[in-house]
């Protein structure tokens, strides 16, 4: 995902939302560490706008308190990219949050197109859910219904 931040589809994403919560020196820590328990109203507003604009403040703060602070420095690099020979044999579905400000629909659509080009005989079944990046985790009913339908329940 990291490489996408320089792409035009990410132009409207506030990359500073996460960096405002960054603490410590990643080079010294060997990881990215975030203070999601911050009381800084500017940082909280930026995080909410990026990940959960459609949640109430209470829902957002409650969910934010479940985040763990450390992120692997190596996650999301080019070595994580799927390879045609080892990925894409099982049918797959991409659940696309329609109002995601942290991974905008244009970026999601690009990732879907790239994955489909990698394995053209097995394209994604794309389903769209209304809401932000985190909405489906705080209000899981629509996502649960979608997944249950995919599973044939």
Beta strands, then each sheet from edge to edge (+ up, - down):
strand 1: 22-23
strand 2: 31-34
strand 3: 70-72
strand 4: 93-97
strand 5: 125-129
sheet 1: 1+ 2- 3+
sheet 2: 4+ 5+
end
